[in-house]
Amino acid sequence: MCKRQLTPPPDLRLHAPRLSRRSPAPLRSQWGLGTVEIVLLVLIIAILLGIAIPIGQHYSRLSKGSEAVLGLGRVFNGARDFYGRSLLTKQGKELKKRFFPSTTDSKQKEGDFAVMPAGIPCSMGGPQYVPNPSIWSAPEEPWKKLRFSVDGPHYFRYLYTSELSCTNSALVKGQACFHVQAQADLDCDGKRSVYSLHGGFDQISGDVLRGKLLVFQAGE
């Protein structure tokens, strides 16, 4: 009986993987980004946010200008309606000349303009006025005659004046006219957004003409 020759076991050291002596690989995020890439990504996001947030705030303030546009439109409509009624006094006496609501007896004025509400709300902590419908109905102020009031929270205040003989070249000279503004400091930085509108009577058309809406520093 022949003897079976036994094969010696392989030397495991010959097949063992060599351990690398290089420095360990840098930490990687779950997306495969290294520390440097993550820092750069954070910086890029911060820069984009720094640009996007002010732009978004600016357009948000611009959208608030719609309040002024609507308000000035209501004042114009009220002034036009009053002009049509101004030919007769309360006693039914006919007047020689029509006119727009006067600010002569107004107790809250800035120059020739009657103004409502008074002041800027930023001194009280924000750009928005607290609603106070009663202030618009004072008999000595023009707002009641214009049938104009603001019943809810609002950003703009309104200034109004009128002339019996207009001197504004943009309107019909020599005829009655009025001027109205809406002002607001929308971000409490001391700069005001101003919307202006003029109106005056035109003898040719026999109607009250509406001037061009003028806007200064919109969104400020």
C-alpha positions, 0 to 999 in steps of 0.5 A, spaced: 500 500 500 503 506 497 503 512 502 500 518 500 504 524 501 501 530 505 502 537 502 504 542 507 500 548 508 501 554 505 504 560 508 499 565 510 504 570 510 505 570 503 498 572 501 496 577 507 494 584 504 500 589 506 498 594 510 498 601 507 502 606 512 499 612 508 495 618 512 488 616 513 483 619 507 479 625 509 472 624 512 467 624 507 460 626 507 454 622 505 454 625 499 461 624 497 463 631 499 470 632 503 470 638 508 473 643 503 467 642 499 462 642 504 465 649 507 465 652 499 458 649 499 456 653 505 459 659 503 456 659 496 449 658 500 450 664 504 452 669 499 446 667 495 441 668 501 445 674 502 443 677 495 436 673 495 433 676 501 434 683 500 431 682 493 425 679 496 424 684 501 424 690 496 419 686 492 415 685 498 415 693 499 414 694 492 407 690 492 405 694 498 405 700 493 398 697 490 395 700 497 397 707 495 395 706 488 388 704 490 388 709 495 389 715 490 384 712 485 379 713 491 381 720 493 380 722 485 373 719 485 371 722 491 374 729 489 370 728 482 364 726 485 364 732 490 366 737 484 359 735 481 355 736 487 359 743 489 355 747 484 349 748 490 350 750 497 346 746 502 341 751 502 340 750 494 343 756 492 347 756 486 355 758 486 358 761 481 364 756 480 365 749 482 371 747 487 374 741 490 374 740 498 378 745 501 383 744 506 382 752 509 379 749 516 384 743 517 387 742 523 392 737 521 396 740 516 403 740 513 404 746 509 398 747 504 396 739 505 391 736 510 394 730 512 392 723 515 394 720 519 399 724 523 406 722 523 410 716 521 409 709 525 416 707 525 417 711 531 412 706 535 415 700 532 413 698 525 411 701 518 404 700 519 399 704 522 394 702 527 387 702 524 382 708 527 376 710 522 374 715 526 379 720 524 377 720 517 370 723 519 372 730 522 368 735 519 373 740 518 378 735 514 377 734 507 376 726 508 369 726 509 367 730 503 372 726 499 368 720 502 375 717 503 377 713 509 382 707 511 378 702 516 384 697 516 391 696 518 395 700 512 402 703 510 401 709 507 398 716 510 395 721 505 396 728 504 391 733 500 390 740 497 386 744 492 386 750 488 380 754 486 385 757 480 390 751 478 397 753 477 400 746 475 402 746 468 400 739 467 393 741 468 388 746 466 390 752 468 385 757 471 380 752 473 379 748 480 384 742 481 387 738 487 393 734 489 394 728 493 400 724 495 401 717 499 407 717 503 410 711 507 417 709 510 416 701 508 422 699 512 423 704 517 430 707 514 428 714 514 426 714 506 419 715 504 416 712 498 411 717 495 406 716 490 402 723 487 396 724 483 393 731 480 386 732 478 383 738 475 377 740 471 377 741 463 372 746 460 372 742 453 370 735 456 366 738 462 369 733 466 375 732 471 381 730 468 386 725 472 393 727 471 399 722 471 401 718 477 408 720 479 412 715 483 418 717 487 423 712 491 418 706 490 419 700 495 423 704 500 
